[in-house]
């Protein structure tokens, strides 16, 4: 199971947000939107972790969503991606 998980690290160096985010997703699964767009959607919805270190779990996002479906999923179910909550 652990072999199927892959971590991505993003350090947000903007002055208003000194934060380290770890992104967890299945290796080899490509999302219809790039990571930056997903982050923007989650940020707009208030779904990103707010502490200095947080995790964003993309493991439960259904596979095969097109860009419009993925955006809708993130806007409606974005809370499920955040840890800690």
C-alpha positions as CSV (number, residue, x, y, z in Angstrom):
1,X,0.0,0.0,0.0
2,X,2.8,2.5,0.9
3,X,4.4,1.9,-2.5
4,X,1.3,3.3,-4.2
5,X,1.6,6.6,-2.3
6,X,3.9,9.3,-3.4
7,X,4.5,12.6,-1.5
8,X,5.0,16.0,-3.1
9,X,6.3,18.9,-1.1
10,X,5.5,22.5,-1.8
11,X,6.8,25.4,0.1
12,X,4.7,28.4,-0.3
13,X,7.1,31.3,0.0
14,X,4.6,34.2,-0.4
15,X,5.0,36.6,2.5
16,X,1.4,36.2,3.7
17,X,1.7,32.4,3.8
18,X,4.9,30.7,5.2
19,X,3.6,27.2,5.0
20,X,4.8,23.7,4.0
21,X,2.2,21.5,2.3
22,X,2.6,17.8,1.7
23,X,0.5,16.5,-1.2
24,X,-0.3,12.8,-1.1
25,X,-1.6,11.1,-4.2
26,X,-1.4,7.8,-6.0
27,X,1.7,7.3,-8.1
28,X,0.8,7.3,-11.8
29,X,-2.6,8.9,-11.5
30,X,-2.9,12.1,-13.3
31,X,-5.5,14.7,-12.4
32,X,-7.2,16.8,-15.1
33,X,-6.1,20.0,-13.3
34,X,-2.5,20.8,-12.4
35,X,-1.5,21.1,-8.7
36,X,-1.4,24.9,-8.7
37,X,-5.0,25.1,-10.0
38,X,-6.1,22.5,-7.4
39,X,-4.4,24.6,-4.6
40,X,-6.1,27.7,-5.8
41,X,-9.5,26.1,-5.8
42,X,-8.9,24.6,-2.3
43,X,-7.6,28.0,-1.0
44,X,-10.7,29.8,-2.4
45,X,-12.9,27.4,-0.6
46,X,-11.0,27.7,2.7
47,X,-10.0,24.0,2.5
48,X,-6.2,24.2,2.8
49,X,-4.7,23.5,6.2
50,X,-4.0,26.7,8.1
51,X,-1.1,25.7,10.2
52,X,2.6,26.1,9.3
53,X,2.6,22.4,8.1
54,X,-0.3,20.6,6.5
55,X,-1.2,17.7,4.3
56,X,-3.5,17.6,1.3
57,X,-4.8,14.1,0.6
58,X,-5.6,13.5,-3.1
59,X,-5.9,9.7,-2.5
60,X,-9.7,9.7,-2.4
61,X,-10.3,11.8,-5.4
62,X,-12.2,9.6,-7.9
63,X,-10.1,8.7,-11.0
64,X,-11.2,9.7,-14.5
65,X,-12.7,13.1,-13.6
66,X,-12.4,15.7,-16.3
67,X,-11.3,19.3,-15.5
68,X,-14.9,20.6,-14.8
69,X,-15.8,17.5,-12.7
70,X,-12.6,17.8,-10.7
71,X,-13.1,21.5,-10.0
72,X,-16.7,20.8,-8.9
73,X,-15.5,17.9,-6.7
74,X,-12.8,20.1,-5.0
75,X,-15.3,22.9,-4.4
76,X,-17.9,20.6,-2.9
77,X,-15.7,18.0,-1.2
78,X,-12.5,19.9,-0.6
79,X,-12.8,19.6,3.2
80,X,-12.1,15.9,2.7
81,X,-8.6,16.7,1.3
82,X,-7.4,18.7,4.3
83,X,-5.4,17.3,7.3
84,X,-5.3,18.4,10.0
85,X,-8.9,19.6,9.8
